[in-house]
Amino acid sequence: MLADEQLFKVRVVQWILAKKTEEALEALSKYYRIDIPRLRVGMPKRSGDKAGCYVSAIKTIHVASEERLYDPFVILHEFYHHLRTQDGKHRGTEKHANKFAQDYITAYQSAQGYSFRFSYEY
């Protein structure tokens, strides 16, 4: 049986894949008790060829394309930066952002063998 935290991670990835990224961000923000970040398609100037980035000054996750809105790794990686930014100072690393995103994706992949009812309510 899946633990509550693992089930939450599975649900978050499912929301993103189901093109319900805003709901996923709301649930994540509620879970971690932080403000919901804004979400914007289009990268800020001088961001290079990145798939996404987080701009702490405006609390916004930017993604390079609409396709990236539904990429769990990109969304969760950038959410980690939102989670770890306090008073305009980032307190995380790319390595930890990657691990955070991968933990959610691994939970989702592990749950593929389980049969459970999924609700979009959280």
C-alpha positions as CSV (number, residue, x, y, z in Angstrom):
1,M,0.0,0.0,0.0
2,L,1.2,3.5,-0.8
3,A,2.0,5.9,2.1
4,D,0.2,9.2,2.2
5,E,3.3,11.2,1.2
6,Q,4.0,8.9,-1.8
7,L,0.4,9.0,-2.9
8,F,0.6,12.9,-2.7
9,K,3.7,12.8,-5.0
10,V,1.9,10.5,-7.4
11,R,-1.1,12.8,-7.5
12,V,1.0,15.9,-8.2
13,V,2.7,14.2,-11.1
14,Q,-0.6,13.0,-12.4
15,W,-2.1,16.5,-12.3
16,I,0.9,17.9,-14.3
17,L,0.6,15.2,-16.9
18,A,-3.2,15.7,-17.1
19,K,-2.5,19.4,-18.0
20,K,-3.6,20.6,-14.5
21,T,-0.3,22.2,-13.6
22,E,-2.0,25.1,-11.7
23,E,-3.8,22.5,-9.5
24,A,-0.5,20.8,-8.9
25,L,1.1,24.0,-7.8
26,E,-1.8,24.9,-5.5
27,A,-1.6,21.5,-3.9
28,L,2.2,21.7,-3.5
29,S,2.0,25.2,-2.0
30,K,-0.7,24.1,0.4
31,Y,1.3,21.0,1.4
32,Y,4.4,23.1,2.1
33,R,2.5,26.0,3.5
34,I,3.9,28.7,1.1
35,D,2.4,31.1,-1.4
36,I,1.4,29.7,-4.8
37,P,3.9,30.7,-7.5
38,R,2.8,32.4,-10.7
39,L,3.2,30.4,-13.9
40,R,4.2,31.9,-17.2
41,V,5.0,30.6,-20.7
42,G,8.0,32.4,-22.1
43,M,11.5,32.8,-20.6
44,P,13.0,36.0,-19.3
45,K,15.7,37.7,-21.3
46,R,19.2,36.2,-20.9
47,S,17.8,32.9,-19.7
48,G,19.5,30.9,-22.5
49,D,18.1,27.6,-23.8
50,K,16.8,26.5,-20.4
51,A,13.5,24.6,-20.2
52,G,12.4,26.7,-17.2
53,C,13.5,29.1,-14.5
54,Y,12.2,30.7,-11.3
55,V,12.3,34.4,-10.8
56,S,12.1,35.1,-7.1
57,A,11.5,38.8,-7.4
58,I,8.1,38.1,-8.9
59,K,7.5,34.6,-7.5
60,T,7.1,33.2,-11.0
61,I,8.0,29.9,-12.7
62,H,8.8,30.5,-16.3
63,V,8.7,27.7,-18.9
64,A,10.1,27.9,-22.4
65,S,7.0,26.5,-24.1
66,E,3.5,25.4,-23.5
67,E,4.8,21.8,-23.8
68,R,7.0,22.4,-20.8
69,L,3.9,23.3,-18.7
70,Y,3.1,19.6,-18.6
71,D,6.7,18.3,-17.9
72,P,6.7,17.1,-14.3
73,F,10.5,17.4,-14.0
74,V,10.6,21.0,-15.1
75,I,7.7,22.1,-13.0
76,L,8.8,20.3,-9.9
77,H,12.4,21.5,-10.3
78,E,11.3,25.1,-10.5
79,F,8.8,24.7,-7.7
80,Y,11.8,23.6,-5.5
81,H,13.5,26.9,-6.2
82,H,10.3,28.7,-5.2
83,L,10.1,26.5,-2.0
84,R,13.7,27.3,-1.1
85,T,13.6,31.0,-1.8
86,Q,13.1,33.1,1.3
87,D,13.3,36.8,1.6
88,G,14.6,37.0,-2.0
89,K,17.6,34.7,-1.2
90,H,17.8,31.2,-2.7
91,R,18.7,28.5,-0.2
92,G,18.9,25.5,-2.5
93,T,21.0,24.0,-5.3
94,E,20.4,22.6,-8.7
95,K,21.4,19.2,-7.4
96,H,18.7,19.4,-4.7
97,A,16.1,20.7,-7.1
98,N,16.8,17.8,-9.4
99,K,16.5,15.3,-6.5
100,F,13.2,16.9,-5.4
101,A,11.8,16.6,-8.9
102,Q,13.1,13.0,-9.3
103,D,11.6,11.9,-6.0
104,Y,8.1,12.9,-7.2
105,I,8.7,11.2,-10.6
106,T,10.0,8.0,-9.0
107,A,7.0,7.8,-6.7
108,Y,4.7,8.1,-9.8
109,Q,6.7,5.5,-11.7
110,S,6.6,3.1,-8.7
111,A,2.9,3.5,-8.3
112,Q,2.2,2.4,-11.9
113,G,1.8,-1.2,-10.7
114,Y,-0.8,-0.2,-8.1
115,S,-4.5,0.0,-8.7
116,F,-6.1,2.9,-6.8
117,R,-8.8,5.5,-7.3
118,F,-7.5,8.9,-8.2
119,S,-9.4,12.0,-7.3
120,Y,-8.4,15.6,-8.4
121,E,-9.5,16.7,-4.9
122,Y,-6.8,17.5,-2.4
